[in-house]
Amino acid sequence: MKIGILAAGKIAHSMAKTMTQMEQAECYAVASRSYEKAKEFAEKWGFEQAYGSYEEMLEDPAVELVYVASPHSHHFIHAKMCLEHGKHVLVEKAFTVNASQAEELIRLSEEKKLLLAEAIWTRYMPSRKMLDDLLAEGVIGEVTSLTANLGYILGGVERLQSPELAGGALLDVGVYPLNFALMAFHSEIKDIHTTAVMSPRGVDWTNSITLTFADGKLAVLHSSMLALTDRQGIIFGDKGFIEVQNINNCEEIRVYNADRELLACHKAPAQITGYEYEVLSCIKAIEEGRTECPQMPHSESLRVMRLLDQIRDIWGMEFPCESRINF
């Protein structure tokens, strides 16, 4: 399948590195606001076409699937452009800036019968099924709660410091603890308690989120763009607990009994980079005529976006791009 990449930043390079090693994906086109940057990207990764504008790439009839790799603030406008040009779309996380943008994109995707998928890679990885199976088997008994954290030293990244680009820890790294909790616990969220340390420019540097679910389960989550955390996810039950090493790209899953003795250690399978699973899911969904990927259906993307909206509302954190998009 001929794939185009919209925007040629750091994460676009990671996706290109992945696709060059996939038989199912053809590295066809890349677009940047700078033709020189697109040309350099195309030459580095062996892409056939380089475009100096997004619209020009979207007008190329050979492009079948577009990976949107622009900043959060522009996911909505760029994904919408792709759909309006008849292209299937894989949008980097966070899906959009808010739920109303997500709802509009989903309506457009279903109206045009085009795939629209969120590139939250942990939803597609084999480690997700490994964890699902362990929980279904009841290896730690009745599950009651979990904790999860993700933090990197990203204070020097201008994109994340900028309200205009929908910066902050929540939409960049905080989505991973939230998705970890929602993948493990499936009932409705009854209550949210959250706080954040805000930057002088008005984005969250670090945050804490506690979710109480309708069935009585509890999730305690933390994310930061100022500190390096251990990236662990731990699920607690009445017969033991499960440790997930690196919730952002699972390395292994350890199972402990009620005496805190290690019962099993399940290694995640070898991978190219981890991005290949979302690409493969998109290709399969397109071939099957779907408008969404089963691993991350539209209902779940909406669920996450509505939760992010609620959290930001509690903090009073708004982004300029929610009312106005600048190219």
Salt bridges, closest charged atoms under 4 A:
GLU26 OE2 - LYS2 NZ 2.86
GLU43 OE2 - LYS39 NZ 2.59
GLU103 OE2 - ARG306 NH2 2.94
GLU104 OE2 - LYS80 NZ 3.08
GLU110 OE2 - HIS298 ND1 3.40
ASP132 OD2 - ARG128 NE 3.86
ASP133 OD2 - LYS129 NZ 2.80
GLU158 OE2 - ARG201 NH2 3.05
ASP172 OD1 - HIS72 NE2 3.69
ASP172 OD1 - LYS93 NZ 3.73
ASP172 OD1 - ARG159 NH2 3.24
ASP191 OD2 - HIS193 NE2 2.98
ASP215 OD2 - LYS217 NZ 3.11
GLU243 OE1 - ARG254 NH1 3.69
GLU251 OE2 - ARG231 NH2 3.31
GLU252 OE2 - ARG254 NE 2.50
GLU252 OE1 - LYS267 NZ 2.61
GLU288 OE2 - LYS284 NZ 2.62
GLU288 OE1 - ARG290 NE 2.72
GLU292 OE1 - HIS298 ND1 3.59
GLU300 OE1 - ARG123 NH2 3.06
GLU300 OE2 - ARG303 NH1 3.79
ASP309 OD1 - ARG312 NH2 3.66
GLU322 OE2 - ARG312 NH1 2.96
